[in-house]
Amino acid sequence: MTEKWVSHLNADLHDMHFRHLCEMADLRRELEETRAAFRELRATSLARQCAEAELRELYRERSIAQAKAVERNPAWPLH
């Protein structure tokens, strides 16, 4: 092989390596964006679950308050 040809191959390898590094950087950025989106989704999901649990508790407390507010008919059986 001639020196010119070796130099050309080295330049090609250098270009391939640079493209590979750029692609890796892009993939790392995309991965971090995906992880951030996942963290946000997880936080939103947990907040929703907490809100649903709080709502169930409020409904339960309302039902208890409504039941306590009803006058008992003495003619009705206790059970």
N, C-alpha and C positions, 0 to 999 in steps of 0.2 A: 504494500500500500504506500501511496505517496504521502508525503507530509501534509499536503493540501487536503487529501481525503481524510486523514486522521483528524486534522483540525476541524473539518466539516462535521465529522461524526461527534467530536467532542462538543461542538456548538449545538448539535441536535440533542445530545444527551442533556446539556445544560438547559436548553429550552424545555425539554420534557420534564426535567426536574422542577423547573420554575412553575410550569403549568400544574404539576402535581401538588406543589406546595400551596399554590393559589386555590386549587380545588379543596385541599384539606382545610385551609382557612375558611373558605365558604361553608364547608360542611360543619365545621366547629361553630361558626356563627349561627347557622341554621339549627344546630342541635341546642345551643343555648337559648335561642328564641323559642324552640319547642318546649324546653324545660320550663322557661318562664311562663309560657301559656299554660302548661300543665299545672304549675304551682298556683296560678290565678284561678284556674278551673277548680282545683281541689279546694282552695279557700272558699270559693263561691259555693261549692257543693256542701261543704261543712257548715257554712253560714245558713244555707237553706235548710239543712237538717236540724240545726239548732232552732231556727224560726218555726219549723213544723212541730217540733217537740214542745216549744213554748205555747204554740197555738192549741195543741192538744190539751195541755195543762189548763189553759184558760177556758177551753170548752168544758173540761171536767169540773173546774171550779164553778162555772156558770150553772152547770147542771145540778151541782150540789146546792148552790144558793137557791135555784128555782125549786128544788125539791123541799128545801127547808121552809120556803115561803108559802107552800101550799098548806091550806088547813086540812087537817085530817077529819074525815067523816067517821064518826064513831060507829056507824053501821058497817063500815068496811072491815074485813078481817085484817089482822096484823101481818099475816104472812103473804 
